[in-house]
Amino acid sequence: MARPKILVVGAGFAGVACVRRLERRLAPAEADIALVTPNSYQLYLPLLPQVAAGILTPQSVALSLRRSTKHRTKIIPGGAIGVDTRSKICVIRLITGEIVNERYDYIVVAPGSVTRTFDIPGLTEHGRGMKTLAEAAYMRDHVITQLDLADASHDEQERASRLQFVVVGGGYAGTETAACLQRLTTNAIKRYPRLDPRLIKWHLIDIAPKLMPELGDKLGRSALELLRRRGIEVSLGVSIAEAGSDKVTFTDGRVLPCRTLIWTAGVVANPLVATLGAETVRGRLAVTAEMTLPGFDGVFALGDAAAVPDLAKGDGAVCPPTAQHALRQGRKVAENVIASLRGQPLQPYVHKDLGLVVDLGGKDAVSKPLGVELHGLPAQAVARGYHWSALRTNVAKVRVLTNWMINAFAGDDFVRIGFLSQKPAKLQDFEYRDVYLSPEQVREHTASVIARDS
């Protein structure tokens, strides 16, 4: 009799935590495990702004999936583009472009999220995101390139447009990105004697009335004041109305000469969610507290792709799409998949929030561990200590700690590697949203597969 097959979609915090727990708790004879991911690493997303600023190398935050001594999971190099829950077939687009079909007995849907965009003229053509390792590496090159080109230019208007930078999104990703890159340009300008430091301007804007409201009023104000003291112009209640190649128009009517628009205004569930044809809550799959999908046999969903009930808060609340929750949900889903295999009862996900950390570069940070509000060096120690301890492998921990020490003693580096230097990257170049199938297309595809195999 064939062993049951567990298919995990996505190698983020949720998917990797699930796979690692399955490998440890299941005997090889109990089930086969497969992981669908286009990359052979888990990205430690919270540290991407530090990659963009050059504090950390890209390899430091890309944790290999093949380092575990218990590794026995089959890695399928591609992305899931559709799931037929009736036939229990997952349609996968390999990194070569080839379409393959993977059968499963249990599927764990954890594809993560994609950048949320709006119908703003010019956004997808001229905006850049901060969601992938490639985007972070590209953004560092791009920012240093603007300094180099501004230094070489004799046109005042060109200089002005190259030395103004706009970050949209006042959440953690946007705030940390603006803070870390502003620190990079502030340190870099000392190496450009022909440039007036006053010409470099960073703008952080958000349509919300508060910056990082999850921090609370007091700590949120502290972060806002800190950013403004560093020279970052923060505008709340404002977004962009139009993006161009050399200017950005704000919704309050302002027009800024600008060639760098970084878009971090939130995320939405991966488009794979829509292919299941299941009920959703604000785009995320509506799951039970045990993270099963009601009415669908053998389907579990978690992380950014699922609206997991937050039993700790109650009143219909759902868990926020954070790394902290995804990591713990992954472990709990693994336990529930094992329980299903062994005919045991499933357990609900319950987790108390451990707090929030925001690293603003250098000695600047704000943190709220277990409800205690911190800022400055104590907050920085907590923020970096949390991230360091959360890294999954000892190799990653050594790399990150070494990078931090080198940066602290040697300062920043201003080398660009020529990443996409001849072709400006677009927001849509890093996230392939047009490859997903509709529920009808999935059923048509799998029907032909079943007919061919029968």
SVG drawing of the C-alpha trace seen along z (x, -y; Angstrom):
<svg xmlns="http://www.w3.org/2000/svg" viewBox="-18 -73 54 75">
<polyline fill="none" stroke="black" stroke-width="0.4" points="0.0,0.0 1.3,-3.4 2.3,-5.8 0.1,-8.9 1.6,-12.0 1.8,-15.4 2.3,-18.3 3.3,-21.7 3.0,-24.7 5.3,-27.6 8.7,-27.9 8.1,-30.9 8.0,-30.8 4.8,-28.7 5.7,-26.2 9.2,-25.5 8.2,-25.3 5.5,-22.7 8.0,-20.6 10.6,-20.6 8.1,-19.4 6.8,-16.7 10.3,-15.5 11.0,-15.2 7.7,-13.7 6.9,-11.3 8.7,-8.0 9.8,-7.7 7.4,-4.8 4.4,-6.9 4.2,-9.4 6.1,-11.0 6.6,-14.8 7.0,-17.3 7.6,-21.0 6.7,-23.3 8.9,-26.4 10.7,-28.2 13.7,-28.8 15.8,-26.4 15.9,-28.7 13.7,-30.2 13.8,-34.0 14.0,-35.8 11.8,-38.6 12.0,-41.0 15.7,-41.6 15.3,-42.6 15.6,-46.4 19.1,-45.7 20.0,-43.8 18.8,-46.8 21.0,-49.1 24.0,-46.8 24.2,-46.0 23.6,-42.3 24.6,-40.3 21.7,-38.6 23.1,-35.2 22.7,-36.0 18.9,-36.0 18.5,-33.2 18.4,-30.0 19.1,-26.9 16.4,-24.2 18.9,-21.4 21.1,-22.0 19.0,-20.0 20.5,-16.6 16.9,-15.2 16.2,-16.5 14.1,-14.0 11.5,-16.2 11.3,-16.3 11.6,-19.9 9.7,-20.7 11.3,-23.8 8.3,-25.8 5.2,-27.6 1.7,-26.2 -0.7,-27.9 -3.9,-25.9 -5.3,-23.3 -8.1,-20.9 -9.4,-19.9 -11.8,-17.3 -9.2,-15.3 -6.5,-16.2 -4.1,-17.4 -1.9,-20.5 -0.9,-22.1 2.7,-23.4 4.6,-25.7 8.3,-24.7 11.0,-27.3 11.6,-26.1 8.0,-27.0 6.9,-23.4 3.5,-22.5 3.4,-19.4 0.7,-17.8 1.3,-16.6 -1.1,-14.3 -1.6,-14.6 -3.5,-13.1 -3.0,-16.1 -2.1,-19.6 -0.8,-22.5 -1.5,-25.8 1.1,-28.3 2.1,-30.3 2.4,-33.5 1.4,-36.9 2.1,-39.3 2.4,-43.1 -0.9,-44.9 -1.3,-47.4 -4.0,-49.8 -5.1,-51.1 -2.7,-54.1 -1.4,-55.4 2.2,-54.4 2.6,-52.4 3.4,-49.0 5.7,-50.6 7.7,-52.9 7.3,-51.5 9.6,-49.0 8.7,-46.7 10.5,-45.2 9.1,-41.7 11.8,-39.5 15.5,-39.1 16.0,-40.2 14.1,-43.4 16.2,-44.2 19.4,-43.6 18.1,-45.7 17.0,-48.5 20.5,-48.9 22.0,-49.1 19.4,-51.5 19.8,-54.0 23.6,-54.1 23.2,-54.5 21.1,-57.6 23.9,-59.1 26.5,-58.3 24.4,-59.8 23.5,-62.9 27.1,-63.4 28.0,-63.2 25.2,-65.4 25.3,-69.1 21.5,-69.4 20.0,-70.8 16.5,-69.3 18.0,-65.9 20.0,-66.1 16.8,-67.0 14.9,-64.1 17.6,-61.6 18.1,-62.7 14.5,-62.5 13.2,-59.2 9.6,-58.2 8.5,-55.2 4.8,-54.5 3.6,-52.5 3.9,-53.4 3.9,-49.8 7.0,-47.9 8.4,-47.2 8.0,-50.7 9.3,-52.4 12.3,-50.1 13.1,-50.5 13.0,-54.3 15.0,-54.4 17.7,-52.0 18.1,-53.5 18.1,-57.0 20.9,-56.1 22.8,-54.6 22.5,-57.8 23.4,-60.0 26.6,-58.1 27.3,-57.8 27.0,-61.6 30.3,-62.1 31.9,-60.3 30.3,-62.7 31.9,-66.1 30.2,-67.7 26.7,-66.9 24.9,-69.1 23.7,-66.9 20.6,-69.1 19.5,-67.9 18.9,-64.3 15.4,-64.0 13.5,-60.9 9.7,-60.9 7.6,-58.3 3.9,-58.5 0.9,-56.6 -2.9,-57.0 -3.4,-56.0 -3.5,-58.7 -0.8,-57.0 2.6,-55.4 2.7,-51.7 -0.5,-51.9 0.2,-48.4 2.9,-50.0 0.5,-52.1 0.2,-55.9 3.3,-56.6 5.8,-54.3 4.3,-55.3 4.9,-59.0 8.5,-58.2 9.2,-56.4 7.6,-59.3 9.7,-61.9 12.9,-59.9 12.4,-59.7 11.7,-63.4 14.8,-64.2 16.8,-62.2 15.4,-64.3 12.8,-61.9 9.7,-63.8 6.7,-61.8 3.3,-62.6 0.2,-60.8 -3.2,-60.7 -1.5,-60.9 -0.9,-58.5 0.2,-58.8 -2.1,-59.8 0.3,-59.1 3.8,-57.8 6.1,-58.9 9.6,-58.1 10.9,-61.3 8.1,-62.6 5.5,-61.5 2.2,-63.2 0.7,-63.0 -3.0,-62.9 -2.7,-66.3 -1.6,-67.8 2.2,-68.0 4.4,-67.0 7.9,-65.8 10.8,-65.3 11.6,-61.7 13.1,-58.6 12.8,-56.2 9.3,-55.1 9.4,-52.2 5.9,-50.7 5.4,-48.8 1.7,-49.6 0.6,-46.2 0.2,-42.7 -2.6,-40.5 -2.9,-36.7 -1.2,-34.9 -3.4,-34.5 -3.3,-30.7 -6.0,-31.2 -8.6,-32.1 -8.0,-28.8 -9.4,-26.7 -12.9,-28.2 -13.3,-28.3 -14.8,-31.0 -12.4,-33.8 -12.2,-36.6 -10.6,-39.7 -8.9,-37.6 -7.6,-35.0 -9.0,-31.5 -11.6,-31.1 -10.3,-28.3 -11.1,-26.7 -9.1,-27.2 -7.4,-23.9 -6.5,-25.5 -8.5,-23.0 -10.6,-24.3 -14.2,-23.5 -15.8,-21.2 -12.5,-20.3 -10.9,-16.9 -7.2,-17.0 -6.8,-20.7 -5.0,-22.9 -4.2,-26.6 -2.2,-29.0 0.1,-32.1 -0.7,-35.0 -3.0,-32.9 -5.5,-32.1 -7.7,-33.9 -6.8,-31.9 -9.1,-32.6 -7.2,-34.4 -8.6,-32.5 -6.4,-34.6 -8.2,-37.8 -11.7,-36.3 -14.6,-38.3 -14.0,-37.0 -10.5,-38.3 -8.1,-36.7 -4.3,-36.4 -2.3,-39.1 -0.1,-38.0 3.2,-38.2 6.3,-35.9 5.7,-35.2 2.2,-33.7 3.2,-31.9 6.1,-30.1 3.9,-28.8 1.0,-28.0 3.3,-25.9 4.3,-23.8 0.7,-23.4 -0.5,-22.4 2.2,-19.8 0.9,-18.3 -2.7,-18.3 -1.6,-16.7 0.1,-13.9 -3.0,-13.6 -5.2,-13.2 -2.8,-10.5 -3.0,-8.6 -6.8,-9.1 -6.3,-11.4 -8.2,-14.6 -6.9,-17.9 -5.8,-20.8 -6.7,-24.5 -4.1,-27.2 -3.7,-29.4 -0.9,-31.9 -0.3,-35.0 1.4,-37.8 5.0,-38.2 5.3,-41.8 6.8,-43.9 10.3,-45.0 11.2,-47.7 14.9,-48.1 15.5,-51.6 19.3,-51.2 22.3,-52.2 21.3,-52.8 17.7,-53.6 14.9,-51.2 11.5,-50.9 10.3,-47.7 7.4,-46.4 8.4,-42.9 5.6,-41.5 3.9,-44.9 7.0,-46.7 7.7,-49.9 11.4,-50.5 13.3,-52.8 17.0,-53.5 19.7,-51.1 17.6,-48.8 15.0,-48.5 17.8,-47.8 19.2,-45.1 15.8,-43.5 15.1,-43.8 18.3,-42.3 18.3,-39.7 14.9,-38.6 15.8,-38.4 19.0,-36.6 17.4,-34.0 14.6,-33.5 17.1,-32.5 16.6,-28.8 20.2,-27.7 23.5,-28.3 25.2,-29.2 22.7,-32.0 23.2,-33.2 26.9,-33.4 26.6,-35.2 24.2,-37.8 26.1,-38.4 29.4,-38.8 27.7,-41.2 26.4,-43.3 29.9,-43.4 31.6,-44.3 29.1,-47.1 29.4,-48.4 33.3,-48.7 33.9,-49.3 30.8,-51.3 28.8,-51.2 30.0,-50.1 28.9,-52.0 29.6,-49.4 27.0,-48.7 27.2,-45.4 25.3,-46.4 22.1,-44.4 19.7,-45.1 21.8,-48.2 20.7,-48.3 17.0,-47.7 15.0,-49.5 13.1,-46.9 9.3,-47.2 7.2,-46.2 5.6,-43.5 8.9,-42.0 9.4,-40.3 5.9,-38.8 4.4,-36.6 0.7,-37.2 -0.5,-36.4 0.4,-32.7 -2.4,-31.5 -5.3,-29.5 -9.0,-30.2 -10.9,-27.4 -12.6,-26.5 -9.2,-26.2 -7.9,-24.0 -10.8,-21.6 -10.4,-21.5 -6.7,-20.8 -7.0,-18.1 -9.9,-16.4 -7.7,-15.9 -4.9,-14.5 -7.4,-12.1 -8.7,-11.0 -5.2,-10.4 -4.2,-8.4 -7.3,-6.2"/>
</svg>
